[in-house]
Amino acid sequence: MRIRTLLVLLLIILIAYAILRLLAKPIPDHPYFIPDKFLVIAHRGGPSLGPESTLYTFRKAVKLGVDVLEMDVRSTRDGQLIILHDDTVSRTTNATGPAQNYTLVDLKKLDAAHRWSPDNGQTFPLRNKGVQIPTLSEVFEAFPQTKLNLEIKEARSSTIPSLCRLIRDHQMTSNVVVASFDTDSLKEFRRLCPQVATSAGASEARLFFGLQKAYLEAAYSPDAQVLQVPEALGDLRIVDKRFIDAAHARNMRVQVWLVNDVRSMQRLLELGVDGIMTDYPQRLMELLKKH
């Protein structure tokens, strides 16, 4: 009796998988991605080039020739979208406290280059030079032709509609990928802005990882155009040839973060990843010249 029950359950699972596989579809192409184009992604603009997440450093990265500027989106107390990684201003500016406690006017008074040093704290050459925390609108206006990777850092109810509106208002729908660890935030963004590309949320990436390990990815219909993942988590290797091939079969790109040493960059390029996110885009670009 027990064997018969197990056989029935197995049959049900096989039928369900067959149906899911029949109905599953790869995600459609998106104009953000060019086929077979590897992307150099400057993480926060590239802190090795200048103060992170500032127009000063974004301009240096673009002049260097990077493909994508990566940055983090937050809201001020008065609901303005700004570019800042941390939830406080303490690490990067001459002030302290949560960013959401500041109005935009007050944030603009801060020195966003106050703590940046190219020589481990010996000098601070950009202090008091007018480097500010930028707004998202300022980024869009400064880089209308540059591909951007925008990570939603908070799930405030007003952030996602405002982000969608600004992307549309600045006609950046084909030049932006929106990311977040929070899958619910991504689902809400996709509902409001379906024409904008997104990365997979943490739970979506975990699901895909498990499916491809079991060779079941053919039953997966992705909602994201790209998987942005670390190469490994502790002893668990995430990105290998199998993972990349499975993602490509569902028309998803694989971009790896955060990669700063040349040896790891070389290994990932040989594996066939579609992009690397780095604090040192100059290292990656020098490596690419040799390929």
C-alpha positions in Angstrom: 0.0 0.0 0.0 2.8 2.4 0.9 4.6 1.7 -2.4 1.4 2.3 -4.3 1.0 5.6 -2.5 4.5 6.7 -3.3 4.1 5.8 -7.0 0.9 7.8 -7.2 2.7 10.8 -5.6 5.6 10.4 -8.0 3.2 10.3 -10.9 1.4 13.4 -9.7 4.8 15.2 -9.3 5.9 14.2 -12.8 2.6 15.3 -14.3 2.8 18.7 -12.5 6.4 19.2 -13.7 5.4 18.3 -17.3 2.6 20.9 -17.2 4.8 23.6 -15.6 7.5 22.9 -18.2 4.9 23.1 -21.0 3.6 26.4 -19.7 6.9 28.0 -18.6 8.5 30.6 -20.9 11.8 32.4 -20.8 11.6 36.1 -20.0 11.3 38.2 -23.2 14.2 40.3 -24.4 14.6 43.8 -23.0 16.3 46.8 -24.8 18.6 47.4 -21.7 20.5 44.3 -22.7 22.5 43.9 -25.9 23.1 40.2 -26.9 26.5 38.9 -25.9 27.5 42.3 -24.4 29.5 42.0 -21.2 28.9 44.8 -18.8 31.4 46.6 -16.6 29.4 47.8 -13.6 30.8 50.4 -11.4 29.6 49.7 -7.8 28.5 53.0 -6.3 30.4 54.6 -9.2 33.7 53.1 -8.0 34.9 54.2 -4.6 38.5 53.7 -5.8 37.9 56.6 -8.2 36.3 59.1 -5.8 33.7 59.5 -3.1 31.1 56.8 -3.6 27.7 57.5 -5.0 28.4 61.1 -6.1 28.2 62.9 -9.4 32.0 63.5 -9.2 32.8 59.8 -9.2 30.0 58.8 -11.6 31.5 61.2 -14.1 35.0 59.7 -13.6 33.6 56.2 -14.2 31.8 57.2 -17.3 34.9 58.9 -18.6 36.8 55.7 -17.9 34.3 53.9 -20.1 32.2 51.8 -17.8 29.0 50.3 -19.1 26.8 50.7 -16.0 26.7 53.0 -12.9 25.4 51.1 -9.9 23.7 53.1 -7.1 21.3 52.9 -4.2 18.0 54.8 -3.9 16.6 56.2 -0.6 14.0 58.8 0.4 14.6 62.0 2.4 12.2 63.2 5.1 10.4 65.3 2.6 10.0 62.4 0.1 12.8 63.2 -2.4 14.8 60.4 -3.9 18.5 60.5 -3.2 21.5 58.3 -4.0 23.0 56.9 -0.8 24.0 53.4 0.2 23.9 53.6 4.0 20.8 54.4 6.0 22.8 57.0 7.8 25.1 59.8 6.6 27.7 59.1 9.2 30.2 57.0 7.2 30.5 59.2 4.1 29.8 62.8 5.2 30.7 65.4 7.9 27.4 64.7 9.7 25.7 61.9 11.5 22.2 60.3 11.8 19.6 58.6 9.6 19.3 60.0 6.1 15.5 59.9 6.3 15.6 62.4 9.2 17.0 65.0 6.8 15.2 67.2 4.3 16.8 67.5 0.9 17.8 71.1 1.6 19.6 69.9 4.8 21.3 67.0 3.0 22.6 69.3 0.3 24.5 71.2 2.9 26.6 68.1 3.8 30.0 67.3 2.4 29.7 63.9 0.6 33.5 63.8 0.1 34.5 64.5 3.7 35.7 61.0 4.5 37.0 59.9 1.2 40.7 59.4 1.0 42.8 57.9 -1.8 45.7 57.0 0.5 44.1 55.4 3.6 43.4 58.5 5.5 46.6 60.4 4.9 44.9 63.1 2.8 41.3 64.1 2.0 41.7 66.1 -1.2 38.0 66.6 -2.0 36.9 67.9 1.4 35.0 71.2 1.1 35.0 71.1 -2.7 31.2 71.1 -3.0 30.7 67.4 -3.5 27.1 66.6 -2.5 24.7 63.7 -2.1 22.9 63.7 -5.4 19.2 63.3 -6.1 18.1 60.6 -8.6 16.8 63.4 -10.9 20.3 64.9 -10.9 21.7 61.5 -11.9 19.2 61.1 -14.7 19.9 64.6 -16.0 23.7 64.2 -15.9 23.7 60.7 -17.5 20.8 60.4 -19.9 22.6 58.0 -22.2 24.2 55.8 -19.5 22.9 52.5 -18.3 22.0 52.6 -14.6 21.5 50.0 -11.9 19.2 51.3 -9.2 18.9 49.4 -5.9 15.8 50.1 -3.8 17.2 50.3 -0.2 14.0 50.8 1.7 10.4 49.7 1.4 8.7 53.0 2.2 5.3 53.2 0.6 6.1 56.3 -1.4 9.6 55.3 -2.7 8.5 52.8 -5.4 5.8 55.0 -7.1 8.2 57.9 -7.0 10.9 55.8 -8.5 8.7 54.6 -11.3 7.4 58.1 -12.0 10.9 59.6 -12.2 12.2 56.9 -14.6 9.3 57.5 -16.9 9.5 61.3 -16.6 13.2 61.2 -17.6 12.5 58.6 -20.4 15.0 56.2 -18.8 12.8 53.0 -19.1 15.3 51.4 -21.5 18.4 52.5 -19.6 17.6 51.3 -16.1 17.6 48.0 -14.2 15.9 48.1 -10.8 17.2 45.8 -8.0 16.3 45.0 -4.4 16.9 42.2 -2.0 13.3 42.5 -1.1 11.2 40.5 -3.6 7.9 42.2 -2.5 9.4 45.6 -3.4 10.3 44.3 -6.8 6.9 42.8 -7.4 5.3 46.1 -6.6 7.7 48.0 -8.8 7.1 45.5 -11.7 3.3 46.1 -11.3 3.7 49.8 -11.6 6.6 49.9 -14.1 6.4 46.7 -16.2 8.5 48.2 -19.0 11.6 48.6 -16.8 14.0 45.7 -16.4 14.6 44.2 -12.9 16.9 41.9 -11.2 15.8 38.9 -9.2 15.0 39.4 -5.5 16.7 37.3 -2.9 13.9 34.7 -2.7 13.6 34.6 -6.5 17.4 33.9 -6.8 17.2 31.2 -4.1 14.3 29.5 -6.0 16.2 29.6 -9.3 19.4 28.3 -7.6 17.5 25.3 -6.2 15.7 24.5 -9.4 18.8 24.5 -11.5 20.6 22.3 -9.0 17.8 19.8 -9.4 17.8 20.3 -13.3 14.3 21.7 -13.1 14.8 25.2 -14.4 12.9 24.4 -17.6 9.7 24.7 -15.5 10.6 28.2 -14.3 9.1 31.4 -15.8 11.3 34.2 -14.6 10.0 37.7 -13.7 13.5 39.2 -13.7 15.8 39.8 -16.6 19.0 39.4 -14.6 20.4 37.5 -11.6 22.7 39.6 -9.6 24.4 37.3 -7.1 27.7 36.8 -5.3 30.0 34.1 -6.7 29.7 32.2 -3.4 28.2 32.4 0.0 30.7 31.0 2.4 31.4 27.4 1.2 28.4 27.4 -1.0 29.3 28.1 -4.6 26.5 29.9 -6.5 28.0 30.8 -9.8 29.3 28.0 -12.0 29.0 27.0 -15.6 25.8 25.1 -14.8 24.2 28.1 -13.1 25.1 30.4 -16.0 23.8 28.0 -18.7 20.5 27.4 -16.8 20.0 31.2 -16.5 20.7 31.7 -20.2 18.2 29.0 -21.1 15.6 31.2 -19.4 17.0 34.3 -21.2 18.3 35.7 -17.9 21.7 37.4 -17.5 24.1 36.6 -14.7 26.0 39.5 -13.1 28.3 38.9 -10.1 29.0 41.2 -7.2 31.2 42.3 -5.5 34.4 41.4 -7.3 37.5 43.5 -6.7 40.5 41.2 -7.3 41.8 40.5 -10.8 42.1 36.8 -10.3 38.4 36.4 -9.5 37.5 38.7 -12.4 39.5 36.5 -14.8 37.9 33.3 -13.5 34.4 34.8 -13.9 35.1 36.0 -17.4 36.3 32.5 -18.4 33.0 31.1 -16.9 31.0 33.4 -19.2 29.2 35.7 -16.8 27.4 38.7 -18.4 28.7 41.4 -16.0 30.8 42.1 -13.0 30.1 44.7 -10.3 33.2 46.1 -8.8 34.7 49.0 -6.8 37.7 48.9 -9.2 36.3 49.3 -12.7 39.7 50.3 -13.9 41.1 46.9 -13.1 38.3 45.1 -14.9 38.7 47.3 -18.0 42.4 46.7 -18.1 41.8 43.0 -17.9 39.2 43.1 -20.7 41.8 44.8 -23.0 43.8 41.6 -22.8 40.8 39.4 -23.9 
